[in-house]
Amino acid sequence: MLARRALALVTTILIGALCVPADVSAFAETQIVAGARVAAVADKIARGLVVGLDRTIAPAYAVSDQSLPAGGVQITAAGTPFVTPTYLSVPIALRVDGKLARTVVAGYRVTIYVHTATAARDLAPGRVLAESDLALARIASNGRPAVGLDVLVGRKLNSATVKGAPLYVEQTVADTVVKPGQAAILLVRDGIVVLTVDVVARTGGAIGDTVTVFNPQTQKAIAAVVTGPNRVELTLPSGDQ
């Protein structure tokens, strides 16, 4: 009798265990969505946001393959992309049978290009830059303003610079072609009339600078613009003005 009751109890327990619902999620079917499919949608969105000849984008990292529940997959934009001058992130929604399964973010690096002065050839330190030493080139921006060729012409290079390297004003110094105490030629322009006068420089300067020169004959000092080595000019105002 006792043995029958024990057998009945064990049978009841076993039958009850078989009737407990299994964990369905453990046996649910899944599918793999290639990261390349997600990236293709994100790329199209990203390229529409970064436009212009002087801006390019490149993936910051590869989008990994995604494991999703079985069903029809839709890959669409999700939310507003985050955009900065140097970075872009695009959120992408992965839906299965119309229900959101996951949001994946694709990241991109943004490169901005500028047209700036570069060395047209290998340049040695101490060289006074001529226009032929320089070239305007398109290079990736490092955050610094572009430099025009005219800003560098006539300045002396501080250090050796290889061909193609960008050049900035602080890599140069003014080439002082008029020095204090040295003799100079002053050209005085009055309309079509040009007079030359021997003077002595009191202050020094590079081409384009205004310096003070002294005329020993008149014992007067005047300001003039440096136009070349030991050469300054003064243009008198026109009487028609």
ABEGO torsion letter per residue (X at the ends): XAAAAAAAAAAAAAAAAAABBBBAAAABBBBBBBAAAAAAAAAAAAAAABBEAABBBBBABBBBBBBBBBEBBBBBBBEBBBBBAABBBBBBBBBBGGBBABBBBBBBBBBBBBBBBBBABBBBBGBBBBAAABBBBBBBBAGBBBBBAAAABGBBBABBBBBGBBBBAAABBBBBABBBGBBBBBBBBBEABBBBBBBBBABBBBBGBBBBBBBAAAGBBBBBBBABBGBBBBBBBBAAX
